[in-house]
Amino acid sequence: MKSLRQILTECTEPQLEQIARLWGLGEALDKRWSHQRTRLEQGMRDAISARFVWEHLGDDERLALYNILGPSARNWVVRDDLPRKVQLSAARYNAALDRVKRQLLVFEVLAKVQGNQLVDHRLGFYAYGNDRKLPIQAVDILYTPMEIANFLYATGREYFVPQSDRSKLSLEKILSPLYQSDLDEIGHRYGIELDGGYYTRADYRSMLAANVAQSEAVDYVLQQLDLTTRNLFTLLCEQDGKLGIQSIREFTSFDDATLSTILHTLAQYAIAFDTFSEHEHILFVPHDLYKNLKEAPTQPSGPKGLVPSSSPPAARSGETIILYDLATVIGTIYQQDIEPTKAGMVPKRIAAKIDPMLRGCPRTGLTDLEENEYLEMLFDVAQELGLIQLSRPSARDIKQHYEPGPALEQWSHLDAVEQTRRLLQFWVGSGRWGDVVGANFVDWYSGYVDPKVVRNSIISQVRTCTPNDWYTVASLVDIMRGRDSFALRPRQRGIPYLGYSKVGELRKHWDTCDREIIIGSLSSSLYELGIVALGYQQSNALEGDEENRQANPDVFMLTDLGAAVLSSEIRSTPTIPPSPMHNGNRSLVVQPNFELLLLQPDFPTLYRLLPLTQVNQVGMVSRLTLTRESVLRAVAAGMRIEKMLQLLEEHSQKGMPQNVDYTLRDWVKLYKGVTISQVVLLEVSSEAVANEIFSSPKLKQLVQDFGLRRLGPCAIALNGDINLPELRRMLDKLGIIARIADDKGPLIRFASTAEKVVTVGRLR
């Protein structure tokens, strides 16, 4: 008995082409199968290809081949026994056998047989059981190569045994013969992955079938298929989920190779399979999957674009609320030392003073706290952007507090468009920035909603709007959902027990969960950034306190600021906007009662005023107050009185009131300050050693970089952040032996005492 590879090796090119046509494999890539025998062999080891073989055989040929493959024959049969099995006339039998031989499906060979068992010591075939007692005979046998026999027999049973008709099975039953690797590949195509828990193959197959059989799963994979395959699947569903292969040929003019490719693709996605049903080669959709497709609620295709709307009776114009609140937080940091709690939160007593000045919507669910979550969000955002940072105390006993960050200087020179653009980019990918949900929100596994997907989708739609035109919120939501219920939950799609099998529940909760998340993101963060304005059909929607307004907006509008923000990317080198004073439009009013009014959103001016003023309100009109404490803190931070007065004079519309000028000068005179810092103290053995240290060319750079200064004839101080081991090595090169004391005082000797000795210790 020859193997399939041996048979193909001995075949001529015409024979190879005949085999390829019979098995539905078409033409070779280079028109010559003799160069691609391995590919041909792989194509024959396949159930779909085997069904093309059975379809192209005649009735007598099928009968002869099936009896050679039958379970009692196991891919071979004694030639003289076959006529009795097929029960055909001699002429029909001989003609059928001759044809299957010429089609290279059956081969004849002289073999040794012991009873009903093949004996071939070279191939490891031995008789067993009672047959071992029988004599060995040399007889002619008919056989099919073992590599293709199993595929031909399994598909032949579908033709001859009605119970093997796969079109009558559920999807789970159809998947039963597949190996775990095959099931994993199907799950991967649907984005379904195991979550690390233990599942038997039966458990996973059941979950996979329950997910794949849902209409949303089919819609999802159809988008991944080519147009030809999608169209054929649509035609199949229109024909009640079952269509003969020959009818498909007549309708599409596809050849067998094209059909085979499509059948393989549909089977790989487990949405349609081929089989024999009542002796006909058909393509079918599993009945449970087809039932779900027919019963699935008809989803509207949704608007092709945003739907315009007339102006609403009540509107909330877009304001840069987040920019105002960030400035409020930064101003507070200038005016008091805010030491975070052990949990990293702002102390409640301080939060209670800041909260009334903030205008953003209260957030919930961002932390384990029940209050101050919006304030904590602002602090997190400011830290992530580098606008504030925690101090690094030089002593262990001093607590950290918030201070201006490294990016604040650049930020203070940006106008509202640039600041908003940077915040918008941060908002899209931030997990620290939370949004408010809509007024009708009811939670249903909302943790699986991906905020980044929601935000990117909203921005992509808002970007298409014409500024100052109103659009319906409903059309925005419909576009974002489309036909995919998992549009906002890509991760949930891949969880077997929460994926497509739960899609019915997801449909029920979409309007009260996912929809409300979209509306909440639009009406909270995007509105607070000033990107959109909101409109309401009910005229009383804006009545009452702003924080108590719960109604969802009906329409929205892209503001001029939003259009400018979305028009281009962040500039790598931001330009400093001209100060209003350069065009005579000074925005600051300094009042005799020490109150400052900034009459327009002039952020560069506002940030210059924050270090020396107390914030009362930041908004379209900002109110700040000069207090003795705020002025003295500015002096302590390094701002001189002349700089303060010049700043106020340059931006003031009417100049400085005389009493304010005099009072500020008097307050500054009251300033008494002391700087506490750690230094490294060098106690040298003599004044001559100290002179040598300061005069040495090798230590000249050290003197400049670390601020060496003499405190006395034998005492030298330098900055506390110097590397002590490096200092000791440098002194050692001068022949000066250093003994380094630890923080607690005891001396640690590193060398024996010599004529030149320096004791290095930290002076607190």
DADA-V831579 format. One record per backbone hydrogen bond with DSSP energy under -1.0 kcal/mol. CO is the residue of the C=O (numbers start at 1). NH is the residue of the N-H. Records with the same first field share a line. If there is no record, write none. Layout:
CO: NH + NH
This chain:
3: 7
4: 8
5: 9
6: 10
12: 16
13: 17
14: 18
15: 19
16: 20
17: 21
18: 22
19: 23
20: 25
21: 24
28: 31
32: 35
33: 36
36: 40
37: 41
38: 42
39: 43
40: 44
44: 46
46: 50
47: 51
48: 52
49: 53
50: 54
51: 55
52: 56
58: 62
59: 63
60: 64
61: 65
62: 66
63: 67
64: 68
65: 69
66: 70
70: 73 + 74
75: 144
77: 142
78: 81
81: 85
82: 86
83: 87
89: 93
90: 94
91: 95
92: 96
93: 97
94: 98
95: 99
96: 100
97: 101
98: 102
99: 103
100: 105 + 106
101: 104
107: 143
109: 141
111: 139
112: 119
113: 137
114: 117
117: 114
120: 125
125: 120
129: 132
130: 133
131: 134
137: 113
139: 111
140: 79
141: 109
142: 77
143: 107
145: 148 + 149
148: 152
149: 153
150: 154
151: 155
152: 156
153: 157
156: 160
157: 161
161: 164
162: 165
165: 168
166: 169
170: 174
171: 175
175: 178
179: 183
180: 184
181: 185
182: 186
183: 187
184: 188
185: 189
186: 190
187: 192
188: 191
200: 204
201: 205
202: 206
203: 207
204: 208
205: 209
206: 210
207: 211
208: 212
209: 213
211: 214
214: 218
215: 219
216: 220
217: 221
218: 222
219: 223
221: 224
226: 230
227: 231
228: 232
229: 233
230: 234
231: 235
232: 236
233: 237
234: 238
235: 239
236: 241
237: 240
239: 242
241: 285
243: 283
244: 248
245: 249
246: 250
247: 251
248: 252
249: 253
255: 259
256: 260
257: 261
258: 262
259: 263
260: 264
261: 265
262: 266
263: 267
264: 268
265: 269
266: 271
273: 284
275: 282
277: 280
280: 277
281: 245
282: 275
283: 243
284: 273
286: 290
287: 291
288: 292
289: 293
290: 294
291: 295
292: 296
307: 472
314: 536
316: 534
319: 321
320: 324
321: 325
322: 326
323: 327
324: 328
325: 329
326: 330
327: 331
328: 332
329: 333
330: 334
331: 335
332: 336
338: 402
341: 344
345: 341
347: 351
348: 352
350: 354
351: 355
354: 357
355: 358
372: 376
373: 377
374: 378
375: 379
376: 380
377: 381
378: 382
379: 383
380: 384
381: 385
382: 387 + 388
383: 386
386: 407
387: 405
389: 403
395: 398
401: 391
403: 389
405: 408
407: 411
408: 412
410: 413
411: 414
413: 577
415: 419
416: 420
417: 421
418: 422
419: 423
420: 424
421: 425
422: 426
423: 427
424: 428
438: 441
445: 448
446: 449
450: 454
451: 455
452: 456
453: 457
454: 458
455: 459
456: 460
457: 461
458: 462
459: 463
461: 464
462: 465
466: 469
470: 309
471: 556
472: 476
473: 477
474: 478
475: 479
476: 480
477: 481
478: 482
481: 484
484: 487
486: 489
488: 450
489: 493
492: 495
494: 193
495: 498 + 499
499: 502
500: 503
502: 506
503: 507
504: 508
505: 509
506: 510
509: 513
510: 515
512: 442
513: 517
514: 518
515: 519
516: 438 + 520
517: 521
518: 522
519: 523
520: 524
521: 526
524: 528
525: 529
526: 531
527: 530
528: 322
531: 559
533: 557
534: 316
535: 554 + 555
536: 314
538: 541
540: 543
545: 548
546: 549
554: 473
555: 535
556: 471
557: 533
558: 468
559: 563
560: 564
561: 565
562: 566
579: 582
580: 583 + 585
581: 584
584: 586
587: 599
588: 653
589: 597
591: 594
594: 626
595: 591
596: 624
597: 589
598: 622
600: 602
602: 606
603: 607
604: 608
605: 609
606: 610
609: 612
614: 625
617: 623
622: 598
623: 616 + 617
624: 596
625: 614
627: 631
628: 632
629: 633
630: 634
631: 635
632: 636
633: 637
634: 639
635: 638
640: 644
641: 645
642: 646
643: 647
644: 648
645: 649
646: 650
647: 651
648: 652
651: 588
657: 661
658: 662
659: 663
660: 664
661: 665
662: 666
663: 667
664: 668
665: 669
668: 671
678: 720
679: 763
680: 718
681: 761
682: 716
683: 759
686: 690
687: 691
688: 692
689: 693
690: 694
691: 695
692: 696
699: 703
700: 704
701: 705
702: 706
703: 708
706: 719
709: 717
714: 684
715: 711 + 712
716: 682
717: 709
718: 680
723: 727
724: 728
725: 729
726: 730
727: 731
728: 732
729: 733
731: 736
732: 735
737: 758
739: 760
740: 748
742: 745
746: 742
756: 737
757: 685
758: 739
759: 683
760: 741
761: 681
763: 679
